[in-house]
Amino acid sequence: MHAGTDGLTHFKIWIYRTFITAVLTILQLDAFFGQEPILRFMFYNTENLFDIYDDTLTNDEEFLPSGLRRWNFSRYSGKLNSLYKVITAAGEWTPPALVSFCEVENRRVVEDLINKTPLSRFDWGIIHEDSPDERGIDVCMIYRKQVIHLLGYNYRIPSKADTVNFSTRSVLHAWFRADTDTLHFLVNHWPSRRGGVLANEELRLSLSQMVREIVDSLQREADSRVKIIIAGDFNCNPDDRAIKLICGMTETSSGLVSGNIINLAADHSSSFKGTYRYNGIWEMFDQIMVSEWLLKSPNGLYTSKPMFRIFSPDFLLVKDPSFPGYSPFSTYRGYRYRGGFSDHLPVLLDLQKR
């Protein structure tokens, strides 16, 4: 009788422990998957966010009411509202704390986006500077002042280049105070490969080298304990030489050795293998890389590979008329107006706190 009672007691203890373990596991999983991020960062190539006014200093003639694309006030207003919808949806009805863009014409279009759409409900700051790009398209950032505090910013071009010969987008370096951390952002829009894979390769390598030098400088100052986020449309894939240079990856006799910048877009788990589709093939041009310390820091803000994702809701996609499958629902296809969002999908990164 005693043995039976003892066995029943052990069984009850086992049931109790199993129950507690299951509850704790469920709570932990709920906390991980249901927890709101401390910060959400978004990068988005807006596909030619031009106003309808002629800038005599740039080649913006295509995007005028009299231009080839018949760009007018109605289409411009529709574009702003489309971008607002994407930003709001990406933030799950509360916009991300930071949103960086490329392919915006000037500060006016950014002001129109945050003042003439429902984004105006939030208190936004703008970082923008005209770049030397021949078409006048720039890299910029908006941020919610109540969530994150701007400490400073600058726009950088490679030291070997001069303002006369450098005719592409400069790199935005902005740093913020978020919670108790300082976050450094490096936002890029590298020259395209239009004309072939090797087109503008030297310039992309020059920009890559400059970004790497900024990273090295920041890490030396902070003994590698610096939280850096590098984002942009790089017009090349994660396995490109210029991207590996940023990451500090080196070739050895035993293979490729990873550096101290981690590319979250490399080998990401997603049904989409890229953010831009050309001739039926997905390219991972829009990427986010982070410093190793942002992944491993025992305190403060951190991120992880699962916290990076391509934002690809159904409304941003449309059946490709020329190739099997779906492509981003773009504003134009060639010179034909479609009224979509962009020819790129956005990428998102969440940050949590330890």
C-alpha positions as CSV (number, residue, x, y, z in Angstrom):
1,M,0.0,0.0,0.0
2,H,2.9,2.3,0.9
3,A,4.6,1.5,-2.4
4,G,1.5,2.2,-4.3
5,T,0.9,5.5,-2.5
6,D,4.6,6.5,-3.1
7,G,4.2,5.7,-6.8
8,L,1.0,7.8,-7.0
9,T,2.8,10.7,-5.3
10,H,5.7,10.6,-7.8
11,F,3.2,10.4,-10.6
12,K,1.4,13.5,-9.3
13,I,4.7,15.3,-8.9
14,W,5.6,14.4,-12.5
15,I,2.2,15.6,-13.8
16,Y,2.7,18.9,-11.8
17,R,6.2,19.5,-13.2
18,T,5.1,18.7,-16.7
19,F,2.2,21.1,-16.4
20,I,4.4,23.9,-15.0
21,T,7.0,23.3,-17.8
22,A,4.3,23.4,-20.5
23,V,2.8,26.6,-19.1
24,L,6.2,28.3,-18.9
25,T,7.1,27.2,-22.4
26,I,3.8,28.6,-23.7
27,L,4.4,31.9,-21.9
28,Q,8.0,32.1,-23.2
29,L,6.8,31.4,-26.8
30,D,4.0,34.0,-26.4
31,A,6.4,36.5,-25.1
32,F,8.8,35.9,-28.0
33,F,6.3,35.9,-30.8
34,G,3.7,38.3,-29.4
35,Q,6.0,40.8,-27.9
36,E,5.9,44.2,-29.5
37,P,9.4,45.3,-30.7
38,I,11.1,48.1,-28.9
39,L,12.0,49.5,-32.3
40,R,11.0,48.6,-35.9
41,F,13.2,49.8,-38.8
42,M,12.1,49.8,-42.4
43,F,14.0,50.4,-45.6
44,Y,12.1,51.0,-48.8
45,N,13.0,51.8,-52.4
46,T,10.1,54.0,-53.4
47,E,10.5,53.7,-57.1
48,N,10.9,57.3,-58.3
49,L,9.1,59.4,-55.8
50,F,9.1,62.6,-57.8
51,D,7.1,65.7,-57.5
52,I,5.5,67.3,-60.6
53,Y,7.7,70.4,-60.8
54,D,10.8,70.9,-63.0
55,D,14.2,71.0,-61.3
56,T,16.5,72.7,-63.7
57,L,19.5,71.3,-62.0
58,T,18.6,67.6,-62.5
59,N,17.3,65.3,-65.2
60,D,13.7,65.0,-63.9
61,E,12.0,65.6,-67.3
62,E,10.4,62.1,-67.4
63,F,8.4,62.9,-64.3
64,L,6.6,66.0,-65.3
65,P,3.1,66.4,-66.6
66,S,4.5,67.0,-70.1
67,G,7.1,64.2,-69.7
68,L,7.2,60.7,-71.1
69,R,5.5,59.2,-68.1
70,R,2.7,61.9,-67.9
71,W,3.4,62.3,-64.2
72,N,0.7,64.6,-62.8
73,F,-0.8,65.7,-59.5
74,S,-3.3,62.8,-59.4
75,R,-0.6,60.2,-59.9
76,Y,1.7,61.9,-57.4
77,S,-1.1,62.1,-54.7
78,G,-1.9,58.4,-55.3
79,K,1.8,57.5,-54.9
80,L,2.0,59.3,-51.6
81,N,-1.1,57.5,-50.3
82,S,0.2,54.2,-51.5
83,L,3.5,54.7,-49.6
84,Y,1.5,55.7,-46.5
85,K,-0.4,52.4,-46.7
86,V,2.8,50.4,-46.9
87,I,4.4,52.1,-44.0
88,T,1.4,51.8,-41.8
89,A,0.9,48.1,-42.7
90,A,4.6,47.4,-42.1
91,G,4.2,48.8,-38.6
92,E,1.0,46.9,-38.0
93,W,-1.0,50.1,-37.9
94,T,1.6,52.0,-35.9
95,P,4.4,53.2,-38.2
96,P,7.9,51.9,-37.6
97,A,10.1,54.2,-35.5
98,L,12.5,54.7,-38.4
99,V,11.9,54.5,-42.1
100,S,14.7,55.0,-44.6
101,F,14.0,55.6,-48.3
102,C,15.8,55.8,-51.6
103,E,14.7,57.2,-54.9
104,V,13.1,60.3,-53.4
105,E,13.6,63.5,-55.5
106,N,13.8,66.1,-52.7
107,R,12.8,67.1,-49.2
108,R,9.5,68.4,-50.5
109,V,8.2,64.9,-51.4
110,V,9.2,63.6,-48.0
111,E,7.4,66.5,-46.3
112,D,4.3,65.8,-48.5
113,L,4.4,62.2,-47.4
114,I,4.4,62.9,-43.7
115,N,2.1,66.0,-43.8
116,K,-0.4,65.3,-46.5
117,T,-1.3,61.7,-45.6
118,P,-2.6,60.2,-42.3
119,L,1.1,59.8,-41.3
120,S,0.6,63.4,-40.1
121,R,-0.8,62.1,-36.8
122,F,2.7,61.3,-35.7
123,D,5.6,63.7,-34.9
124,W,8.2,63.0,-37.6
125,G,11.7,64.2,-38.0
126,I,13.4,64.3,-41.5
127,I,16.9,63.6,-42.5
128,H,17.5,64.7,-46.1
129,E,20.2,66.2,-48.2
130,D,20.4,66.6,-52.0
131,S,22.8,64.1,-53.5
132,P,25.0,64.5,-56.6
133,D,22.9,62.0,-58.5
134,E,22.2,63.1,-62.1
135,R,18.5,62.4,-61.8
136,G,18.3,64.1,-58.4
137,I,17.2,61.0,-56.4
138,D,18.3,60.9,-52.8
139,V,18.6,58.7,-49.7
140,C,16.8,59.9,-46.7
141,M,15.2,58.9,-43.4
142,I,12.1,59.8,-41.3
143,Y,11.9,59.0,-37.6
144,R,9.4,59.3,-34.8
145,K,10.6,61.9,-32.4
146,Q,8.7,60.5,-29.5
147,V,10.4,57.1,-29.9
148,I,14.0,57.9,-30.9
149,H,16.3,60.9,-30.5
150,L,18.5,62.1,-33.3
151,L,22.1,62.7,-32.1
152,G,23.6,63.7,-35.5
153,Y,24.1,62.8,-39.1
154,N,26.2,63.4,-42.2
155,Y,26.3,62.3,-45.8
156,R,29.5,60.7,-47.1
157,I,31.1,60.1,-50.5
158,P,34.3,58.2,-51.1
159,S,37.4,60.3,-50.3
160,K,38.9,59.5,-53.8
161,A,35.8,61.0,-55.5
162,D,35.1,64.7,-55.9
163,T,31.8,66.5,-56.2
164,V,32.4,67.0,-59.9
165,N,32.9,63.4,-60.9
166,F,30.8,61.7,-58.3
167,S,27.3,61.5,-59.8
168,T,25.5,58.9,-57.7
169,R,23.9,58.8,-54.2
170,S,25.9,59.6,-51.1
171,V,25.7,57.4,-48.1
172,L,23.7,58.6,-45.1
173,H,25.3,58.1,-41.7
174,A,22.8,58.9,-38.8
175,W,23.1,58.1,-35.2
176,F,20.4,58.0,-32.6
177,R,19.7,57.6,-28.9
178,A,17.2,54.8,-28.4
179,D,16.3,53.8,-24.9
180,T,19.8,53.6,-23.3
181,D,21.6,52.7,-26.5
182,T,23.3,54.6,-29.3
183,L,22.4,53.2,-32.8
184,H,24.3,54.0,-35.9
185,F,22.6,53.7,-39.3
186,L,24.3,53.7,-42.7
187,V,21.8,54.0,-45.5
188,N,22.8,53.2,-49.1
189,H,21.6,53.3,-52.7
190,W,24.4,52.1,-54.9
191,P,24.7,52.5,-58.7
192,S,22.7,50.1,-60.7
193,R,24.0,47.2,-62.8
194,R,22.1,48.4,-65.8
195,G,24.3,47.7,-68.8
196,G,25.6,44.4,-67.3
197,V,26.9,43.0,-64.0
198,L,30.2,44.8,-64.3
199,A,28.5,48.2,-64.9
200,N,29.5,50.6,-62.1
201,E,31.4,47.8,-60.3
202,E,34.3,50.1,-59.5
203,L,32.1,52.7,-58.0
204,R,30.2,50.1,-55.9
205,L,33.5,48.8,-54.6
206,S,34.5,52.3,-53.7
207,L,31.3,52.9,-51.8
208,S,31.7,49.5,-50.1
209,Q,35.3,50.4,-49.0
210,M,34.1,53.7,-47.6
211,V,31.3,52.0,-45.6
212,R,33.8,49.5,-44.2
213,E,36.1,52.3,-43.2
214,I,33.2,54.0,-41.3
215,V,32.5,50.7,-39.5
216,D,36.1,50.2,-38.6
217,S,36.4,53.7,-37.2
218,L,33.2,53.3,-35.1
219,Q,34.4,49.9,-33.8
220,R,37.8,51.2,-32.9
221,E,36.3,54.0,-30.9
222,A,34.0,51.6,-28.9
223,D,36.3,48.6,-28.7
224,S,33.9,46.8,-31.1
225,R,31.0,47.4,-28.7
226,V,29.0,49.5,-31.1
227,K,25.5,48.8,-32.5
228,I,25.4,49.4,-36.3
229,I,22.7,48.8,-38.9
230,I,23.7,49.0,-42.5
231,A,20.7,49.1,-45.0
232,G,19.9,49.9,-48.5
233,D,19.4,49.0,-52.1
234,F,22.9,47.8,-53.0
235,N,22.0,46.7,-56.6
236,C,23.9,43.5,-56.0
237,N,23.2,40.3,-54.0
238,P,24.6,39.2,-50.7
239,D,27.3,37.0,-52.3
240,D,28.7,40.0,-54.3
241,R,32.3,41.0,-53.6
242,A,31.4,44.5,-52.5
243,I,28.9,43.2,-49.9
244,K,31.5,40.7,-48.6
245,L,33.9,43.6,-48.2
246,I,31.5,45.4,-45.9
247,C,31.0,42.3,-43.8
248,G,34.7,41.8,-43.4
249,M,34.6,38.3,-44.9
250,T,37.9,36.8,-46.0
251,E,38.9,33.9,-48.1
252,T,41.1,31.2,-46.5
253,S,42.3,27.8,-47.6
254,S,39.4,26.3,-45.7
255,G,36.8,28.5,-47.2
256,L,35.1,31.8,-46.5
257,V,35.4,33.2,-43.0
258,S,32.7,35.5,-41.6
259,G,33.6,39.0,-40.4
260,N,32.1,41.2,-37.7
261,I,29.3,42.6,-39.8
262,I,26.5,40.0,-40.3
263,N,24.3,40.2,-43.3
264,L,20.8,39.2,-42.1
265,A,19.6,39.1,-45.7
266,A,21.9,36.3,-46.6
267,D,20.2,32.9,-46.5
268,H,17.1,34.4,-44.9
269,S,14.1,32.1,-44.4
270,S,11.3,33.5,-46.6
271,S,9.1,32.3,-49.4
272,F,10.5,35.2,-51.4
273,K,14.1,34.9,-52.4
274,G,14.5,38.6,-53.0
275,T,13.1,42.0,-53.0
276,Y,13.3,42.9,-56.8
277,R,12.3,40.7,-59.7
278,Y,13.8,41.0,-63.2
279,N,12.9,38.7,-66.1
280,G,11.3,36.3,-63.6
281,I,14.3,36.0,-61.3
282,W,14.3,37.4,-57.8
283,E,17.3,39.5,-56.7
284,M,18.1,40.3,-53.0
285,F,19.2,43.9,-53.7
286,D,17.6,45.4,-50.5
287,Q,19.5,44.2,-47.5
288,I,20.1,44.9,-43.8
289,M,23.5,44.1,-42.1
290,V,24.3,44.6,-38.5
291,S,27.3,44.7,-36.2
292,E,28.0,41.5,-34.3
293,W,27.6,43.4,-31.0
294,L,23.9,44.2,-31.9
295,L,23.3,40.4,-32.0
296,K,25.4,39.4,-28.9
297,S,25.1,42.4,-26.6
298,P,24.0,41.1,-23.1
299,N,22.3,44.4,-22.3
300,G,20.1,46.9,-24.0
301,L,18.8,46.7,-27.6
302,Y,19.5,43.6,-29.7
303,T,18.3,41.9,-32.8
304,S,18.5,38.4,-34.3
305,K,18.2,36.8,-37.7
306,P,14.5,35.9,-37.4
307,M,13.8,39.6,-36.7
308,F,14.7,40.5,-40.2
309,R,12.2,39.9,-42.9
310,I,11.0,40.9,-46.4
311,F,7.6,42.7,-46.1
312,S,5.6,40.9,-48.8
313,P,1.8,41.1,-48.1
314,D,-0.5,40.2,-51.0
315,F,-1.4,43.7,-51.8
316,L,2.3,44.5,-52.7
317,L,2.3,41.7,-55.3
318,V,0.8,41.2,-58.7
319,K,0.8,38.3,-61.2
320,D,3.7,38.7,-63.5
321,P,2.4,39.1,-67.1
322,S,5.6,37.8,-68.7
323,F,6.9,35.1,-66.3
324,P,5.3,32.5,-64.0
325,G,4.7,33.7,-60.4
326,Y,4.3,37.2,-58.8
327,S,6.3,40.4,-58.9
328,P,6.2,43.6,-56.9
329,F,3.2,45.7,-57.8
330,S,5.1,48.7,-59.3
331,T,4.0,52.2,-60.2
332,Y,5.1,51.7,-63.8
333,R,6.0,48.7,-66.0
334,G,8.3,50.3,-68.5
335,Y,6.5,53.5,-69.4
336,R,3.0,52.1,-68.8
337,Y,1.4,53.4,-65.6
338,R,0.0,50.7,-63.3
339,G,-0.7,52.6,-60.2
340,G,1.0,50.2,-57.9
341,F,3.4,50.8,-55.0
342,S,7.0,50.1,-56.0
343,D,9.1,47.7,-58.0
344,H,10.9,46.7,-54.8
345,L,9.6,45.1,-51.6
346,P,10.5,46.7,-48.3
347,V,12.7,45.0,-45.7
348,L,12.1,45.3,-41.9
349,L,14.2,44.8,-38.8
350,D,12.9,44.6,-35.3
351,L,14.9,45.4,-32.1
352,Q,14.1,44.1,-28.7
353,K,15.6,44.8,-25.2
354,R,17.5,42.4,-23.0
